[in-house]
């Protein structure tokens, strides 16, 4: 019989991130942090969201993976704007 209990998106993203760290996979770490940054932001954990988004940008650059860098830069710039610090987001755009 199949279980009807589905793991949360956050749990799956955190599990994927842990696996990518274990494998030292920069692409995987960038991709998992892409989702985690938004989740932390949505939960109201702003400091953790910013840190995770910055890590996403760094891992994306290391892996040569442009998607997280572009997407997260936009999200982080918007977050800084919402926090009343748009000047922090300008270099990201």
Residue pairs with C-beta under 8 A, 6 or more apart in sequence:
7 15
9 35
9 39
10 36
10 39
13 32
13 35
13 36
13 39
14 32
14 36
16 28
16 31
16 32
17 28
17 29
17 32
17 33
17 36
19 28
20 27
20 28
20 29
20 31
20 32
21 29
25 63
26 59
26 60
26 62
26 63
26 65
27 59
27 63
27 65
29 55
29 59
29 63
30 56
30 59
30 60
30 62
30 63
30 65
30 68
30 69
31 65
31 68
33 52
33 53
33 55
33 56
33 59
33 68
33 72
34 56
34 67
34 68
34 71
34 72
36 52
37 49
37 50
37 52
37 53
37 56
37 72
37 75
37 76
38 49
38 75
40 46
40 48
40 49
40 52
41 49
41 75
41 79
46 79
46 83
49 79
50 76
50 79
53 72
53 75
53 76
53 79
54 76
56 68
56 69
56 72
57 68
57 69
57 72
57 73
57 76
59 65
59 68
60 66
60 67
60 68
60 69
60 72
61 69
73 92
73 93
74 92
74 93
76 89
76 92
77 86
77 89
77 90
77 92
77 93
78 89
79 89
80 86
80 87
80 88
80 89
80 92
81 89
